[in-house]
Amino acid sequence: MIKDIVVNLATGNSRDPATAYAISVARMFDAQIAGVAMCYSPVILAAGMEAVSADFVESLREESARMANEAIGRFKQAAAKAGLSAEAQMLETSIEGSPRTFGHIARTFDLAIVAQTDPETTNATGLDAEAAMFESGRPVIVVPSIQTEGIKLGFIVVCWDGSRTAARALADSMPILERAKSIEVINVGDGRREAEETLAAVGRHLARHGLSASTKALAADGTDVTNVILSHAADLSADLIVMGGYGHSRLREFILGGVTRGILDTMTVPVLMSH
């Protein structure tokens, strides 16, 4: 069951696909929704520069707080329009620390929702998808920057490779899969017979939960696995992809696996990931 959702609110940008998507998920599941907006501590590079005045530093902090409060205002207005009970908070943190902060908050929610990072930029908001997976122990839905609609569950693609993270994602997505019209479980690899056996086991597991799902083994044939997954999802007009998020945390950095990073960079539909 999904009873509470936390969403990272985009600051300095009136268009926030993650917030709009999160509100639609909360409406579907009649869940409590909370928004978190970050107020960033100014980063001052002193090397080669004259001393920066305290007034200037404070003005930067005030501007960040203003944008966070505006994001909270937009969120509350959108939630009220949707008839939802919502709460929101602004947290002061550093740009480097914000992903870890959001991940810790997400631990006490059933689902976290964040926006895709623009591959052309580097910002704290985009790191939240990684932090939510590694730090929270909760599933996270990453919403592509091009998303214009709320949640749809006409067709869900579940990526399965038999790993622990894939099993975690499958279990975490059950409340959503139960509302899907169509489900397909896919495996991308070279061992077709082995893939069909493990896919059949997943199909039986879902059937015991009253869910009907088709299965398909896809051959990589030297093609990038990310492209195989996204192309297949596009062919099916999938509304959501479910997959395990691979990687590890090292020296306070989040090191993602190749397929996970590729999906996060080039996704065109929302993706539910669990680690």
C-alpha positions in Angstrom: 0.0 0.0 0.0 1.1 3.5 -0.7 0.0 5.8 2.2 2.5 8.6 2.0 4.7 10.2 -0.7 7.5 12.7 -0.6 8.5 14.8 -3.6 11.5 17.0 -4.1 10.3 20.4 -5.2 12.1 22.2 -8.0 13.2 25.7 -7.0 13.7 28.5 -9.4 11.5 26.8 -12.0 7.8 27.3 -12.3 7.5 24.0 -14.3 8.0 21.1 -12.0 7.1 17.7 -13.7 8.0 15.7 -10.6 5.5 17.7 -8.4 2.7 17.4 -10.8 3.3 13.7 -11.2 3.5 13.1 -7.5 0.2 14.9 -6.9 -1.4 12.6 -9.5 0.0 9.5 -7.7 -1.2 10.8 -4.4 -4.7 11.2 -5.8 -4.7 7.7 -7.3 -3.7 6.1 -4.0 -5.5 8.6 -1.7 -2.1 9.1 -0.1 -0.7 11.9 2.1 1.9 13.9 0.2 4.8 16.0 1.5 7.0 18.4 -0.5 10.6 19.3 0.4 12.3 22.4 -0.9 16.0 23.0 -0.4 17.4 26.4 0.7 21.1 26.2 -0.3 23.9 27.6 1.7 26.0 29.9 -0.5 29.2 28.5 -2.0 31.9 31.1 -2.0 35.2 30.4 -3.9 37.7 32.5 -2.1 40.8 31.5 -4.1 42.0 34.4 -6.2 39.1 36.6 -5.0 38.9 39.4 -2.6 36.9 38.8 0.6 33.2 38.6 0.0 31.0 40.7 2.3 28.7 39.0 4.8 25.8 41.1 3.4 26.4 39.5 -0.1 26.5 36.0 1.3 23.3 36.7 3.2 21.6 38.0 0.1 22.4 34.8 -1.7 20.9 32.8 1.1 17.8 35.0 1.1 17.4 34.5 -2.6 17.6 30.7 -2.2 15.1 30.8 0.6 12.7 32.9 -1.5 12.8 30.4 -4.4 12.3 27.5 -2.0 9.2 29.3 -0.4 7.8 30.0 -3.9 8.2 26.3 -4.8 6.3 25.4 -1.6 3.6 27.9 -2.4 3.1 26.4 -5.9 3.1 22.9 -4.4 0.5 23.7 -1.8 -1.7 25.5 -4.3 -1.5 22.5 -6.8 -2.2 20.0 -3.9 -5.2 22.0 -2.7 -6.6 22.2 -6.2 -6.4 18.4 -6.4 -8.2 18.1 -3.1 -5.2 16.6 -1.3 -3.9 16.9 2.3 -0.4 18.1 1.9 2.5 19.3 4.0 5.7 21.0 3.0 9.0 22.1 4.5 12.0 24.1 3.6 15.4 22.7 4.6 18.6 24.7 4.7 21.5 22.6 3.5 24.6 22.7 1.3 24.4 21.8 -2.4 26.6 18.8 -1.7 24.5 17.7 1.3 21.1 18.1 -0.2 20.8 14.7 -1.8 21.8 12.9 1.4 19.3 15.1 3.3 16.5 14.2 0.9 17.4 10.5 1.1 17.2 10.5 4.9 13.8 12.2 4.8 12.5 9.6 2.3 13.1 6.8 4.8 9.8 7.5 6.5 7.7 7.5 3.3 6.4 4.7 1.2 7.5 6.4 -2.1 9.8 9.2 -3.1 9.4 11.1 -6.4 12.1 13.2 -8.0 12.8 14.8 -11.3 15.3 13.6 -13.9 18.6 15.4 -14.0 19.2 17.3 -17.1 22.3 15.5 -18.6 23.6 18.9 -19.8 23.7 20.3 -16.3 24.9 19.4 -12.8 22.7 20.4 -9.9 21.7 19.1 -6.5 18.2 18.4 -7.4 19.2 15.8 -10.0 21.3 13.9 -7.4 18.2 13.2 -5.3 17.3 10.1 -7.5 20.6 8.4 -6.5 20.4 9.5 -2.9 16.8 8.3 -2.5 17.8 4.9 -3.7 21.0 4.5 -1.8 20.1 6.3 1.4 16.3 5.8 1.9 15.7 2.1 1.4 12.5 3.2 -0.4 11.4 3.0 -4.0 11.8 6.1 -6.0 10.0 7.2 -9.1 12.2 9.4 -11.4 10.1 11.6 -13.6 11.6 12.6 -17.0 12.0 16.3 -17.6 9.7 16.1 -20.7 6.8 14.6 -18.7 3.6 16.7 -19.1 1.0 14.3 -17.8 0.2 12.6 -14.5 0.5 9.0 -13.7 -0.9 6.5 -16.2 -0.9 2.7 -15.7 -2.0 1.4 -19.0 1.2 -0.6 -19.7 4.0 -1.2 -17.3 7.4 -2.8 -18.3 9.2 -4.7 -15.5 12.9 -5.3 -16.1 14.1 -8.6 -14.6 17.5 -10.2 -14.4 17.1 -12.3 -11.3 19.1 -10.0 -9.1 18.4 -8.8 -5.5 17.7 -5.3 -6.7 15.3 -6.5 -9.4 13.5 -8.5 -6.8 13.3 -5.5 -4.5 11.9 -3.3 -7.3 9.3 -6.0 -8.2 8.1 -6.2 -4.6 8.1 -2.4 -4.1 6.1 -1.9 -7.3 3.3 -4.3 -6.3 0.8 -1.6 -5.3 1.3 0.0 -8.7 1.3 -3.2 -10.7 -2.1 -4.1 -9.1 -3.6 -1.1 -10.8 -2.0 -1.7 -14.2 -4.0 -2.7 -17.3 -1.1 -4.6 -18.8 2.2 -5.8 -17.5 5.2 -7.2 -19.4 8.3 -8.6 -17.7 11.4 -8.5 -19.8 14.9 -9.8 -19.6 17.8 -8.4 -21.7 20.7 -10.8 -22.3 22.2 -13.6 -24.4 21.0 -16.7 -22.6 17.5 -17.1 -24.0 16.6 -20.4 -22.4 17.8 -19.4 -18.9 16.0 -16.0 -19.3 12.7 -17.7 -20.3 12.9 -20.0 -17.2 13.5 -17.1 -14.8 10.8 -15.0 -16.5 8.3 -17.9 -16.2 9.0 -17.9 -12.4 8.3 -14.2 -12.2 5.1 -14.8 -14.1 4.0 -17.5 -11.7 4.8 -15.2 -8.7 2.7 -12.4 -10.1 -0.2 -14.8 -10.9 -0.2 -15.9 -7.3 -0.9 -12.2 -6.5 -3.8 -12.2 -9.0 -1.8 -10.4 -11.7 -1.6 -11.4 -15.3 1.7 -10.6 -17.1 3.3 -11.4 -20.4 7.0 -12.1 -20.5 9.7 -11.6 -23.2 13.4 -12.4 -23.5 15.2 -9.7 -25.5 18.6 -10.3 -27.1 21.1 -7.6 -26.6 23.1 -8.7 -29.8 25.8 -6.2 -28.9 23.4 -3.4 -28.5 23.5 -1.2 -25.5 21.1 -2.6 -22.9 19.8 0.8 -22.1 18.7 1.3 -25.7 17.1 -2.1 -25.8 15.0 -1.4 -22.8 14.0 2.1 -23.8 13.3 1.2 -27.4 11.1 -1.8 -26.3 9.2 0.5 -23.9 8.6 3.0 -26.6 7.4 0.3 -29.0 4.8 -0.7 -26.3 3.9 2.9 -25.5 4.8 2.0 -21.9 3.6 4.4 -19.1 6.2 3.2 -16.5 9.3 1.1 -16.3 10.2 -0.8 -13.1 13.8 -1.8 -12.5 16.4 -2.3 -9.9 18.9 0.5 -9.4 22.5 -0.7 -9.5 25.5 0.9 -7.9 27.1 1.6 -4.6 28.0 4.5 -2.3 31.7 5.2 -1.9 33.5 8.1 -0.3 30.2 10.1 -0.1 29.7 9.7 -3.8 27.0 7.6 -5.6 28.6 5.4 -8.2 25.9 4.0 -10.5 26.0 1.0 -12.8 26.1 1.6 -16.5 22.5 0.6 -17.3 21.1 2.6 -14.3 23.0 5.7 -15.3 22.0 5.3 -18.9 18.3 5.0 -18.0 18.5 8.0 -15.7 20.2 10.1 -18.4 18.0 9.2 -21.4 14.6 8.1 -20.0 11.5 9.3 -21.7 8.9 7.7 -19.4 8.8 7.6 -15.6 11.0 4.9 -14.0 10.4 3.2 -10.6 13.8 2.2 -9.2 14.7 0.4 -6.0 18.1 -0.5 -4.6 
